[in-house]
Amino acid sequence: MLCLVLVAPINARAGPEAEMEKLANYVEAQASCASYLDYMYSDYEGAGFASDKEAELAIDEHRRLASYASEKLVNLFMTQDIQGMRLGVRKGNQFCMNEVCLEKLEYLEALILLGALREATERVTRKPLSCPSGEWVPCTAAEPVNNRYYKAKDLYETGNCSLLLP
């Protein structure tokens, strides 16, 4: 959410680059909020929800908004030049972004959405470690399962996710 506030002045200028950045940030924010709620394991009171049904509606709404923004983002890639290049093109009966070609436009939309969900999952399930310099081992470890609820709750709150719902 902070990224949306920081790039607001940049987005004030018109153009497909600004729109792309805005949509990408929005997809990430909404998908992240849905993922955080998923990691609360049906104990949604910590995020301020009165019932499981209310929280599930919020999860669905976060996903719907992320999906809609992803759809708009792919449409932008397919119809507008971004910094002089078209990021999405049609090759025969396939839709391509960079080297990834798929049979349906919806699949590209899903890739963007799933990427945002994966990043949010990493924020909840991973924690940084202090690795000695020069080590080739990744410096992350799994967050203990018992901590994931609290981490997801904190991320939902600090991400101002409740403000992203209509």
DAQUIDA-V766780 format. One record per residue. RES is the residue in three letters. PSI is psi as a letter, one per 20 degrees, with the letter a starting at -180 (none if undefined). OMEGA is omega in radians with two decimals (NA if undefined). D_CENTER is the distance of its C-alpha to the mean C-alpha in whole Angstrom. Layout:
BEGIN
RES&PSI&OMEGA&D_CENTER ; RES&PSI&OMEGA&D_CENTER
END
This chain:
BEGIN
MET&h&3.14&11 ; LEU&h&3.12&13 ; CYS&h&3.13&12 ; LEU&h&3.14&12 ; VAL&g&-3.10&16 ; LEU&h&-3.11&17 ; VAL&j&-3.14&16 ; ALA&g&3.12&18 ; PRO&h&3.10&21 ; ILE&g&-3.11&20 ; ASN&i&3.13&19 ; ALA&h&3.08&22 ; ARG&q&-3.10&23 ; ALA&r&3.04&23 ; GLY&r&-3.10&22 ; PRO&h&3.13&20 ; GLU&g&3.14&18 ; ALA&g&3.12&17 ; GLU&g&3.11&16 ; MET&g&3.14&14 ; GLU&g&3.13&13 ; LYS&g&-3.14&12 ; LEU&g&3.13&10 ; ALA&g&3.10&8 ; ASN&h&-3.13&7 ; TYR&g&3.08&7 ; VAL&g&-3.12&5 ; GLU&g&-3.11&2 ; ALA&g&-3.11&5 ; GLN&g&3.13&6 ; ALA&h&3.12&4 ; SER&g&-3.13&5 ; CYS&g&3.10&8 ; ALA&g&-3.13&9 ; SER&g&3.12&9 ; TYR&g&3.13&11 ; LEU&h&3.09&13 ; ASP&h&-3.11&14 ; TYR&j&3.10&15 ; MET&i&2.98&17 ; TYR&l&3.07&20 ; SER&j&3.04&21 ; ASP&m&-2.96&22 ; TYR&i&-3.14&20 ; GLU&h&-3.14&23 ; GLY&h&3.12&22 ; ALA&j&3.06&19 ; GLY&j&3.13&22 ; PHE&p&-3.10&22 ; ALA&h&-3.10&25 ; SER&r&3.07&25 ; ASP&h&-3.12&23 ; LYS&g&3.11&23 ; GLU&g&3.13&21 ; ALA&g&3.12&18 ; GLU&h&3.05&18 ; LEU&h&3.10&18 ; ALA&g&3.09&15 ; ILE&g&3.14&13 ; ASP&h&-3.13&14 ; GLU&g&3.08&14 ; HIS&g&3.14&10 ; ARG&g&-3.13&9 ; ARG&g&3.14&12 ; LEU&h&3.09&11 ; ALA&g&3.14&7 ; SER&g&3.12&10 ; TYR&g&3.12&12 ; ALA&h&3.09&10 ; SER&g&3.09&9 ; GLU&g&3.12&13 ; LYS&h&3.14&14 ; LEU&g&3.11&13 ; VAL&h&3.09&14 ; ASN&g&3.09&17 ; LEU&g&3.11&17 ; PHE&h&-3.06&17 ; MET&h&-3.02&20 ; THR&i&-3.06&22 ; GLN&q&2.99&22 ; ASP&p&3.10&23 ; ILE&o&-3.08&21 ; GLN&l&3.07&23 ; GLY&j&-3.14&26 ; MET&q&3.01&24 ; ARG&o&-3.09&23 ; LEU&h&3.12&19 ; GLY&p&3.13&20 ; VAL&q&3.06&23 ; ARG&p&3.10&25 ; LYS&o&-3.08&27 ; GLY&c&3.13&30 ; ASN&k&3.14&28 ; GLN&q&3.08&25 ; PHE&p&-3.01&22 ; CYS&q&2.93&21 ; MET&o&-3.01&18 ; ASN&c&-3.11&20 ; GLU&i&-3.11&22 ; VAL&o&3.12&19 ; CYS&p&-3.12&21 ; LEU&q&-3.04&21 ; GLU&h&-3.11&23 ; LYS&q&3.10&21 ; LEU&h&-3.14&19 ; GLU&h&3.13&17 ; TYR&h&3.07&16 ; LEU&g&3.09&14 ; GLU&g&-3.14&12 ; ALA&h&3.11&11 ; LEU&g&3.13&11 ; ILE&g&3.14&8 ; LEU&g&3.14&6 ; LEU&h&3.08&8 ; GLY&g&3.11&7 ; ALA&g&3.10&3 ; LEU&h&-3.14&5 ; ARG&g&3.11&8 ; GLU&g&3.12&7 ; ALA&h&3.10&7 ; THR&g&3.11&10 ; GLU&h&3.13&11 ; ARG&h&-3.14&11 ; VAL&g&-2.96&13 ; THR&i&-3.11&15 ; ARG&q&3.02&16 ; LYS&q&-3.12&19 ; PRO&q&3.06&20 ; LEU&q&3.02&24 ; SER&o&3.13&27 ; CYS&q&3.06&28 ; PRO&q&-3.13&31 ; SER&q&3.13&31 ; GLY&i&3.12&32 ; GLU&q&3.13&30 ; TRP&i&-3.11&28 ; VAL&p&3.09&27 ; PRO&p&-3.07&23 ; CYS&l&3.03&23 ; THR&q&3.09&21 ; ALA&r&3.11&22 ; ALA&p&3.03&20 ; GLU&p&3.10&20 ; PRO&p&-3.06&23 ; VAL&h&-3.12&22 ; ASN&h&-3.13&24 ; ASN&i&-3.01&22 ; ARG&h&3.10&18 ; TYR&g&-3.09&19 ; TYR&h&3.12&20 ; LYS&g&3.12&17 ; ALA&g&3.12&14 ; LYS&g&3.13&17 ; ASP&g&3.13&17 ; LEU&h&3.11&13 ; TYR&g&-3.12&13 ; GLU&g&-3.11&16 ; THR&h&3.07&15 ; GLY&j&-3.12&12 ; ASN&k&-3.07&14 ; CYS&h&-3.13&12 ; SER&h&3.11&15 ; LEU&i&-3.13&16 ; LEU&i&3.13&13 ; LEU&q&3.12&15 ; PRO&none&NA&18
END
